[in-house]
Amino acid sequence: MILRPAVLSDAPALAALHVAVWRDTYRDLAPPEAAAALDVARRQARWKAILADPAQIALVAEIDGALAGFGLAGPPGDPAFGDRGEVKYLYVGRDHARRGIGRRLLAALAAALAERGYAALGLGVVVGNDPAIAFYEAQGGRRVGAYTDPGPLWRSDNLLYAWDDLAALAARG
């Protein structure tokens, strides 16, 4: 597996994987109209904007040249995060789950946030996304609050998980 920064030419593959994982993950959590509104063209346009923003840290995980997962982090998008950097996305394709890709992406995002001067990171997990909650708790995340994400597709209730020692989290990778 190779971890590397995402580049603009990754936008189509990022969009396709993002939509596939999102639909699989949130099929029983999101309202049907949110899933119907999410498509690859919309996600691809969003990824192009993200990849053009130097404040964002976008990483991809490749296996045999194919996208297996991705992560995105940067400045916090909600006051609930305080001064923590925020992991906005951490997705791994179903075919590549449970191979350590999520752990390595999270660790690499922690290291990148530390390089940018953040002392801690946080991320939101949609209430009811029990596999993600279990994963983040296994990675040492602790629940520190909750917030409502207005999101572009639906207002979701989220649990806020935090890591206050980025060096320790980065070392897990």
ZIHULIN-V962523 format. One record per residue. N is the residue number from 1. RES is the residue in three letters. SS is DSSP state (H for helix, E for strand, L for the rest). PSI is psi in degrees with one decimal (999 if undefined). Layout:
# ZIHULIN-V962523
N/RES/SS/PSI
N/RES/SS/PSI
This chain:
# ZIHULIN-V962523
1/MET/L/139.4
2/ILE/E/129.0
3/LEU/E/134.3
4/ARG/E/162.8
5/PRO/E/141.8
6/ALA/L/147.0
7/VAL/L/165.7
8/LEU/H/-36.8
9/SER/H/-10.7
10/ASP/H/-11.8
11/ALA/H/-45.3
12/PRO/H/-44.6
13/ALA/H/-39.2
14/LEU/H/-45.6
15/ALA/H/-44.7
16/ALA/H/-45.9
17/LEU/H/-40.2
18/HIS/H/-48.1
19/VAL/H/-44.7
20/ALA/H/-47.7
21/VAL/H/-40.8
22/TRP/H/-48.5
23/ARG/H/-39.4
24/ASP/H/-45.4
25/THR/H/-43.4
26/TYR/H/10.0
27/ARG/L/-33.7
28/ASP/L/0.5
29/LEU/L/-36.6
30/ALA/L/151.7
31/PRO/L/148.0
32/PRO/H/-35.1
33/GLU/H/-27.2
34/ALA/H/-44.9
35/ALA/H/-38.3
36/ALA/H/-31.7
37/ALA/H/-18.6
38/LEU/L/121.0
39/ASP/L/168.9
40/VAL/H/-39.5
41/ALA/H/-43.4
42/ARG/H/-45.2
43/ARG/H/-37.6
44/GLN/H/-42.5
45/ALA/H/-41.1
46/ARG/H/-41.4
47/TRP/H/-37.2
48/LYS/H/-41.2
49/ALA/H/-43.1
50/ILE/H/-47.0
51/LEU/H/-16.8
52/ALA/L/-6.1
53/ASP/L/111.4
54/PRO/L/-13.3
55/ALA/L/-15.8
56/GLN/L/146.2
57/ILE/E/108.6
58/ALA/E/124.7
59/LEU/E/146.6
60/VAL/E/150.4
61/ALA/E/126.7
62/GLU/E/142.9
63/ILE/E/122.1
64/ASP/L/40.0
65/GLY/L/-1.3
66/ALA/E/146.2
67/LEU/E/124.0
68/ALA/E/-25.0
69/GLY/E/172.0
70/PHE/E/160.3
71/GLY/E/150.3
72/LEU/E/132.9
73/ALA/E/164.2
74/GLY/E/-158.0
75/PRO/L/148.8
76/PRO/L/143.3
77/GLY/L/-1.8
78/ASP/L/142.6
79/PRO/H/-22.0
80/ALA/H/-23.9
81/PHE/H/-14.7
82/GLY/L/-132.0
83/ASP/L/14.6
84/ARG/L/145.4
85/GLY/E/155.8
86/GLU/E/131.0
87/VAL/E/113.6
88/LYS/E/-37.3
89/TYR/E/141.0
90/LEU/E/97.1
91/TYR/E/140.1
92/VAL/E/134.2
93/GLY/L/146.0
94/ARG/H/-39.4
95/ASP/H/-13.5
96/HIS/H/9.5
97/ALA/L/151.4
98/ARG/L/35.0
99/ARG/L/10.0
100/GLY/L/3.6
101/ILE/H/-45.7
102/GLY/H/-42.5
103/ARG/H/-45.0
104/ARG/H/-38.8
105/LEU/H/-45.2
106/LEU/H/-43.5
107/ALA/H/-41.8
108/ALA/H/-37.3
109/LEU/H/-38.8
110/ALA/H/-45.0
111/ALA/H/-41.7
112/ALA/H/-39.6
113/LEU/H/-39.8
114/ALA/H/-41.1
115/GLU/H/-27.5
116/ARG/L/5.3
117/GLY/L/3.6
118/TYR/L/141.1
119/ALA/L/-18.3
120/ALA/L/166.5
121/LEU/E/157.6
122/GLY/E/162.9
123/LEU/E/153.0
124/GLY/E/141.6
125/VAL/E/127.5
126/VAL/E/131.8
127/VAL/L/130.0
128/GLY/L/-10.9
129/ASN/L/70.0
130/ASP/H/-38.2
131/PRO/H/-40.1
132/ALA/H/-41.2
133/ILE/H/-46.3
134/ALA/H/-41.3
135/PHE/H/-49.5
136/TYR/H/-35.9
137/GLU/H/-37.7
138/ALA/H/-24.7
139/GLN/L/7.6
140/GLY/L/5.2
141/GLY/L/144.8
142/ARG/E/139.7
143/ARG/E/123.2
144/VAL/E/-0.6
145/GLY/E/-164.6
146/ALA/E/158.8
147/TYR/E/166.1
148/THR/E/123.1
149/ASP/E/119.6
150/PRO/L/-22.8
151/GLY/L/159.3
152/PRO/L/-16.2
153/LEU/L/-34.9
154/TRP/L/154.2
155/ARG/L/111.2
156/SER/E/142.4
157/ASP/E/130.8
158/ASN/E/145.9
159/LEU/E/138.1
160/LEU/E/120.2
161/TYR/E/145.7
162/ALA/E/153.4
163/TRP/E/124.2
164/ASP/L/-1.7
165/ASP/L/91.2
166/LEU/H/-32.7
167/ALA/H/-42.4
168/ALA/H/-40.8
169/LEU/H/-42.6
170/ALA/H/-34.9
171/ALA/H/-17.4
172/ARG/L/-17.7
173/GLY/L/999
